Amino acid sequence: MRTIDLNRCLVRYAQGQCDACEAICPQGAVHQHVIDPKKCDDCGLCQAVCPAGAIAGNDDCAGALARTRHLTRQVLMCRRVEEAAPSCLGFLNRRLLWSLTRERELAIDISRCETCRPAVFHWLEQEIAACQQVLAKEGLPPIRLVRVHPREQAPAAPVVERRKFFRSLFHSATEGLQTLAEAQQTKLYAFDSALWIAAQGGEPGELFPQLTISSACNTCGLCTVLCPERALSMRQPEGMPKTLYVSALACSGCGLCEASCPVKAITCKKNGADVRLPADGGRGKHNVC
């Protein structure tokens, strides 16, 4: 299940024009910035392209990436292979892949994606290929494509039966209520790839959006207020004029600053993930895993 937080979505801004989530959804589950839970198969592609981190889902993507970075062999895999992994790798984009490869060699298992979720497979192929090109230019090891053997899964947690719950009320009301709440709770995680990348530090590269600030900038500060990723800041070093600074790692390329600048001093070149799907939108054979 995924939802869109309209308090973060670019459409809340007067100049905010974005339909990336609707354009990429292979199930046609997104309409007017609302996700239809009956159509959504939780592939995560909408999260991969959202420039504002406005989409939340059941997967703790940040936690999954943190675990990946601490593996002796850094491998990205889905829940079909590892129970603690995300349900799908569709949330990944080229900037996330680049950030992971900057630290040490990265491997990814997409061997089951083509039969499970073709649209995700196509997306990951595109994003991996873009990253591979830059890695080759930098003389860094390429991303390795692997097939990981699934581990034996632990038995599923027991389901709390309604009858058992009410029986527990007579013995321990507090304990029974807590058990039912934990069993029925659905926790949603918001994942903002730009903020995650910025928190890791490192160096941006060709795959990141590029903002150019011209001399026309009058340091009004409007862009710093509007930027959903806080990638823009106004600073005034001692004895120096006020200057607009850009965090290349944090910028998601949403273009809101460019569209809103009153003096047209900002140009945004989007080198990040593009919304591209096969001719059939990946709907030809899309199995739910």
LINLIN-V448108 format. One record per helix or strand of 3 or more residues. SS is the DSSP state (@ for helix, = for strand). FROM is the first residue (numbers start at 1). TO is the last residue. Records with the same first field share a line. If there is no record, write none. Layout:
SS = FROM-TO ; FROM-TO
This chain:
= = 2-4 ; 55-57 ; 210-213 ; 232-235 ; 243-246 ; 266-269
@ = 10-12 ; 20-24 ; 45-49 ; 61-70 ; 94-103 ; 113-116 ; 118-138 ; 162-171 ; 173-184 ; 193-200 ; 222-226 ; 256-260
